[in-house]
Amino acid sequence: MKKVLVLLFAVLFGACDTDNMYSSHDCYFTFQASLFPSSALTRSVTSNGSFCIVKAVLERGVTHLKLTPNQGTYAATDLDLTMSTVIGGRPISYSRMGYSQGLVIGRSPFGQLRAYDLQCPNCDFNYELKWSGIYELQCDKCKRTYNINGSEGYVQSGEKGHNLAMYKYVTYNELDGVLIVSSGQ
């Protein structure tokens, strides 16, 4: 009987840990990759091992997605995308892209589609991360380095702390070329 109870608790607490690895912060991002077939973001959602920092920036009343890939060479037009405010007749907003309008989106080397928040979870989500290696992001404030190579964005170096905020729902429909990132809120 004791073994059954121990096993039951292990399963229950294991399930809770899985849900806690995802951010509950409000996030919803839609991208029509088929309109930007050579962009760094499109390559990141279609190629294993490619990731891209994605930031929404308003310039003269028009939203631009500023892209910083973890690897590869791109034309300037594939790194600065002028965005529409409508996809398929539905209005689009870029104001719900994580804590500060920035995400890291891509596929692990094993093909898992993932999206992380661009803000450091150990600095109260107030400091933006930058690439420090192909699969490494670093915070300039706390100096922690996070690994996203097929993982949950764990602290690779620096003081122990929280993993990167990861968003639970990341889908890419190859037929219509639409990427959606959502926290499920």
N, C-alpha and C positions, 0 to 999 in steps of 0.2 A: 504493500500500500504506500509506504514511504517513497519507494522508487517512482511510483506513478505520480505522486504529488510533486516530487522534484522535477520530473519530466514535464509535467503540466506547467509549472512555474517557468521553466526554461523556455518553453514554447511561447507562453504569453509574453514574457519579458523580451524575448527575441523579436516578436512581432512589433512590440512597442518601439524598440530601437530602430527597426526598419522605417517606420513612419516618421520618427524624429530626425532622420537623416535628410528629410526634405524641408525646405523653407515653407513657412505658412504666410510669409509676407506676400502681399498682393502683387501679382505679376501677370501680365497678359501681353504677349507680343505676337504679331502676325507679320509674315514676310512672304511676298510673292516671288519666290526664287526663279520661277520661269521667266520673269521680266528682266532678270539680271543674271543670265546664264554663266557669265564669266567672272562674276564677283567673288571676292574672297569668302563671303558668307555662304554663297551657293556651293562653292567647293567644300567648305567645312561641313555642310550637312550631307554631302554626297560622297565624300572620300574619307576612308578610315585614317585616323591619325591627324586629321586637320581640325584645328580650332580657330576661332576668330573672336577678338574683342569687338563688341558691337555697342556703340554709343549713339544715342539720339541727340542731335544738336539742332537748335532752331537758328536759321540764318536768314535774315530779311523776310521773316514770316513763313519760311519753307523749312520743313523738317528734312534733315540729312542724316543718313546713317554713316558714321565714321567707323571704318573697319581697320583692325590691326590683326593680321593673321599671325599664327605661331610659326609659319614656315612658308616658303615659296616667294615668287616674284610676280607682281601684278602691275597692270597699268593704273595710273592715278584714278581713272574713271571707275575702276573696279574696287576702289577703296573709299570713295566718297559718293554715296548713292542719294540722289534726290528722290524723296518719297512722295507718293500720292496719299491723299487722305481717305481714299475709297478703294476697296478691293471687292469685286463681285457685287457692286451696288451697296455694300455695307460700309458705314463710316469706320475709319481706323484712327486710333489714338496711340501715340508713342509715349505717353506720360506714365504708363504702368510697367515700365521695364525694370523691375526690381527696385532697390533702395534709392538709386540715383540715376535712372535712365541709362544703365549699363549692364550688359550681360556678356558672358563668355559661352559661346555655343559651338558645338562640333561633335565629331565622332571619335571615340576612343580608337586605339589601334585594333581593337577587337570588334569594332562596328557598333558599339553602344552610343546612341544619340543622347547627348547630355547638355544641360544648360546650368550655369552657375551664375551667382550674382557677382558683379565686378567689384563690390566693396569688401573690405577686409572685415570678417566676422569678429575678429579679436580687437578691433579698434572702433567698436560701436557702429560699424557700417558707415564710417565717415571718411575713410581713406581708400582711394582707388588703387587697384592692383595693376601691375605692369608685367609684361613678359620678362622673365629672367633666364629662360631656357625654352626648348621646344614644348615641353609639357609642364613648365613651371611658371607660376605667377608669384610675384613678391610684393609685399607692402613696404613702402618707403618709411613708414612711421615705426612699426614694430619689428621690421626686418625679417618677419616670418616668410618662408617660402612654402607654397602649396603645390602638391603634385596632382595633376589631373590625368595622368597616364593610365586610363582604365580604372580609375579609383573614384572615391567619393570626395576628392579634393582635400586630402589629409595634409597636416602640417609636416612637411618633409625636413625642414631645418628651422632653427630658432626655438624659442620657448614653446612648450606644449600649449595647446589651445584648441579652439573649435575648428572643425572642418569648414570648408567653404559652404555657403548657403547654396543648395542645389534645388532646382525646381523639378517637381514630380512629373509633370505632363509635358513631354517634348515629342512632337510628332512631325513627320515630314511625309507628305503625300506625293509620291513620284509622278502620279498621273496628272495632277493639276499644278504641281510645283509649289505647294503652300506649306510653309513651316509655321507651327504654332508652339509657343512656349507659355505655360500656365502653371500657376500654383494651385489651381483648382478652386479659387475663392469665388 
